[in-house]
Amino acid sequence: MRAAPLRPLLAATAAVALAVGSLTLATAPAWAATCNGYVGLTFDDGPSGNTPNLLNALRQSGLRATMFNEGQYAAAYPAQVRAEVSAGMWVGNHSYTHPHLTQLAQSQIDSEISRTQQAVASAGGGTPKLFRPPYGETNATVRTVEAKYGLREIIWDVDSQDWNGASTDAIVQAAGRLANGQIILMHDWPANTVAAVPRIAQGLAARGLCAGMISPQTGRAVAPTG
């Protein structure tokens, strides 16, 4: 007598399971699309008070990126460094105070780089393997110090111009110029950059490109390994 009333419940449960299964199948391709190439999304000058907004936008869009942190801000906002790692991002070294390194003595360059290595590691970001010189300015002395700390120098192929007041549309268009293996320069703090993230994700997916990691061996964007 108790079996009969269970049939509608079992049927409903099966229907829910089927619906959930259908939902999973329907949404899976968006997250597991075939990648015909990889690009490197990079964000300089963090972490900051805007970092949570940026991380939320990246996470909701299914994107991973390399965050080139300044040592002074990693020391000031260690929780945000940990949040970057928790969100699946990679953390790089962007000097301690963002100076013109090519105008400094080697000992000063060493201090800028070594203090940032320590600040990022102390904040829970691991030991950086990638270094982006401020303003993209480099020379033989800078590269000598980078080599001392086992760092790969990373510049960029596309400049989003977000640091220069670029509109959200312009930032999206800049990302649209990325080709396989290439890297785009963006920043942690501009509101227009955060607003551009979902559209950047859509544009990459439409072209069969995925957000990858930057290889310490080649300095190019490749498939993530972890």
C-alpha positions as CSV (number, residue, x, y, z in Angstrom):
1,M,0.0,0.0,0.0
2,R,2.9,2.3,0.6
3,A,4.5,1.7,-2.8
4,A,1.9,3.4,-4.9
5,P,2.3,6.9,-3.4
6,L,6.0,6.7,-4.1
7,R,5.6,6.4,-7.9
8,P,4.8,10.1,-8.5
9,L,7.7,11.0,-6.2
10,L,10.1,8.7,-8.1
11,A,8.9,10.0,-11.4
12,A,9.4,13.6,-10.2
13,T,12.8,12.8,-8.9
14,A,13.7,11.2,-12.3
15,A,12.4,14.2,-14.1
16,V,14.5,16.5,-11.9
17,A,17.6,14.4,-12.5
18,L,17.0,14.4,-16.2
19,A,16.5,18.2,-16.2
20,V,19.7,18.6,-14.2
21,G,21.5,16.3,-16.6
22,S,20.2,18.2,-19.5
23,L,21.3,21.5,-17.9
24,T,24.8,20.1,-17.4
25,L,25.0,18.9,-20.9
26,A,23.8,22.2,-22.3
27,T,26.2,24.3,-20.3
28,A,29.3,22.0,-20.5
29,P,30.4,23.0,-24.1
30,A,30.7,26.7,-23.1
31,W,33.2,25.7,-20.4
32,A,34.9,22.9,-22.3
33,A,35.1,24.4,-25.8
34,T,37.8,23.1,-28.0
35,C,40.8,25.5,-27.8
36,N,42.4,26.2,-31.1
37,G,44.9,28.4,-29.4
38,Y,45.8,30.2,-26.2
39,V,46.3,33.9,-25.3
40,G,47.7,35.5,-22.2
41,L,45.5,38.0,-20.3
42,T,47.7,40.0,-18.0
43,F,46.8,42.6,-15.4
44,D,49.4,44.9,-13.9
45,D,49.7,47.1,-10.8
46,G,47.6,45.2,-8.4
47,P,46.5,44.1,-6.0
48,S,44.2,46.9,-5.0
49,G,40.7,47.7,-3.7
50,N,39.4,46.9,-7.2
51,T,40.9,43.4,-7.3
52,P,37.8,41.6,-6.0
53,N,35.7,43.2,-8.8
54,L,38.2,42.1,-11.4
55,L,38.5,38.6,-10.0
56,N,34.7,38.2,-9.9
57,A,34.5,39.3,-13.5
58,L,37.2,36.9,-14.6
59,R,35.7,34.0,-12.6
60,Q,32.2,34.5,-13.8
61,S,33.5,34.6,-17.4
62,G,35.6,31.5,-17.0
63,L,38.9,33.2,-17.6
64,R,42.3,32.8,-16.0
65,A,45.0,35.5,-16.1
66,T,48.4,36.5,-14.9
67,M,48.4,39.2,-12.3
68,F,51.7,41.2,-12.3
69,N,51.7,42.5,-8.8
70,E,53.7,45.3,-7.4
71,G,55.6,44.3,-4.2
72,Q,54.4,47.3,-2.2
73,Y,50.8,46.4,-2.9
74,A,51.3,42.6,-2.3
75,A,52.6,43.6,1.1
76,A,49.7,46.0,1.8
77,Y,46.9,43.6,0.5
78,P,48.1,40.1,1.2
79,A,44.5,38.8,1.3
80,Q,44.0,39.9,-2.3
81,V,47.1,38.0,-3.4
82,R,45.6,34.9,-1.8
83,A,42.3,35.7,-3.5
84,E,44.1,35.8,-6.9
85,V,45.5,32.4,-6.4
86,S,42.2,31.0,-5.1
87,A,40.5,32.3,-8.2
88,G,42.9,30.3,-10.4
89,M,45.2,33.2,-11.4
90,W,48.9,33.2,-11.7
91,V,51.0,35.8,-9.9
92,G,54.0,37.6,-11.4
93,N,56.5,40.2,-10.3
94,H,56.1,43.8,-11.5
95,S,58.8,45.4,-9.3
96,Y,58.2,46.8,-5.8
97,T,57.5,50.5,-6.5
98,H,57.1,50.6,-10.3
99,P,60.2,52.8,-11.1
100,H,62.0,53.3,-14.4
101,L,64.4,50.4,-13.9
102,T,66.7,51.3,-16.7
103,Q,67.6,54.5,-14.8
104,L,68.6,52.6,-11.7
105,A,71.8,51.0,-10.5
106,Q,72.0,47.2,-10.6
107,S,71.7,47.1,-6.8
108,Q,68.5,49.1,-6.9
109,I,67.1,46.9,-9.6
110,D,68.0,43.9,-7.5
111,S,66.1,45.4,-4.5
112,E,63.0,46.1,-6.5
113,I,62.8,42.5,-7.8
114,S,64.0,40.6,-4.8
115,R,61.6,42.5,-2.4
116,T,58.7,41.7,-4.6
117,Q,59.6,38.0,-4.8
118,Q,59.5,38.0,-1.0
119,A,56.4,40.1,-0.7
120,V,54.4,37.9,-3.1
121,A,55.6,34.7,-1.5
122,S,54.9,36.0,2.0
123,A,51.4,36.9,0.9
124,G,50.7,33.4,-0.3
125,G,51.2,34.0,-4.1
126,G,54.0,31.5,-4.4
127,T,57.4,32.5,-5.9
128,P,56.9,34.3,-9.2
129,K,58.5,32.9,-12.3
130,L,57.5,35.8,-14.5
131,F,58.6,39.4,-14.4
132,R,57.2,42.4,-16.2
133,P,59.4,45.5,-16.1
134,P,57.5,48.7,-15.4
135,Y,56.6,50.5,-18.7
136,G,58.1,47.6,-20.6
137,E,61.5,49.2,-20.1
138,T,64.4,46.8,-20.0
139,N,68.1,46.5,-20.8
140,A,71.0,44.1,-20.2
141,T,71.3,45.0,-16.5
142,V,67.6,44.4,-15.8
143,R,67.8,41.0,-17.6
144,T,70.9,40.1,-15.6
145,V,69.0,40.6,-12.3
146,E,66.0,38.8,-13.7
147,A,68.2,35.8,-14.5
148,K,69.6,35.8,-10.9
149,Y,66.1,35.2,-9.6
150,G,65.1,32.7,-12.4
151,L,62.5,35.1,-13.9
152,R,61.3,35.2,-17.4
153,E,60.8,38.7,-18.8
154,I,57.3,39.2,-20.2
155,I,56.4,42.3,-22.3
156,W,53.2,42.2,-24.4
157,D,52.0,41.9,-28.0
158,V,48.9,44.1,-27.6
159,D,48.5,47.2,-25.4
160,S,44.8,47.7,-24.4
161,Q,45.6,51.3,-23.5
162,D,43.3,50.9,-20.5
163,W,46.0,52.8,-18.5
164,N,45.4,55.7,-20.9
165,G,41.7,56.0,-20.5
166,A,40.6,53.6,-23.2
167,S,36.9,52.9,-23.4
168,T,35.4,49.5,-22.7
169,D,34.8,49.1,-26.4
170,A,38.4,49.9,-27.2
171,I,39.7,47.4,-24.7
172,V,37.4,44.7,-26.2
173,Q,38.6,45.6,-29.7
174,A,42.3,45.4,-28.5
175,A,41.7,41.9,-27.2
176,G,40.1,41.0,-30.5
177,R,43.6,41.5,-32.1
178,L,45.1,38.7,-30.1
179,A,46.5,35.7,-32.0
180,N,47.6,32.3,-30.6
181,G,50.4,32.6,-28.1
182,Q,50.1,36.4,-27.8
183,I,49.8,38.5,-24.6
184,I,47.7,41.6,-23.9
185,L,48.5,44.3,-21.4
186,M,45.7,45.4,-19.1
187,H,45.6,46.7,-15.6
188,D,44.1,45.9,-12.2
189,W,42.4,49.2,-11.5
190,P,40.4,50.6,-14.4
191,A,36.6,50.2,-14.2
192,N,36.4,50.0,-18.0
193,T,38.7,46.9,-17.9
194,V,36.5,45.1,-15.5
195,A,33.5,45.9,-17.7
196,A,35.3,44.6,-20.7
197,V,36.0,41.2,-19.3
198,P,32.7,39.4,-20.2
199,R,32.9,40.7,-23.8
200,I,36.6,39.7,-24.0
201,A,35.6,36.2,-23.0
202,Q,32.8,36.1,-25.6
203,G,35.2,37.3,-28.3
204,L,37.8,34.8,-27.5
205,A,35.3,31.9,-27.5
206,A,33.9,33.0,-30.9
207,R,37.4,32.7,-32.3
208,G,38.2,29.4,-30.6
209,L,40.8,30.9,-28.3
210,C,41.2,30.2,-24.6
211,A,42.9,32.1,-21.8
212,G,46.1,30.3,-21.1
213,M,49.1,30.5,-18.8
214,I,52.4,32.2,-19.8
215,S,55.2,29.7,-20.2
216,P,58.3,30.5,-18.1
217,Q,60.3,28.7,-20.8
218,T,59.0,30.5,-23.9
219,G,57.3,33.6,-22.6
220,R,54.2,32.7,-24.8
221,A,50.7,31.8,-23.8
222,V,50.1,28.1,-23.7
223,A,47.6,25.6,-22.3
224,P,47.4,25.7,-18.5
225,T,49.2,22.9,-16.6
226,G,47.9,23.7,-13.2
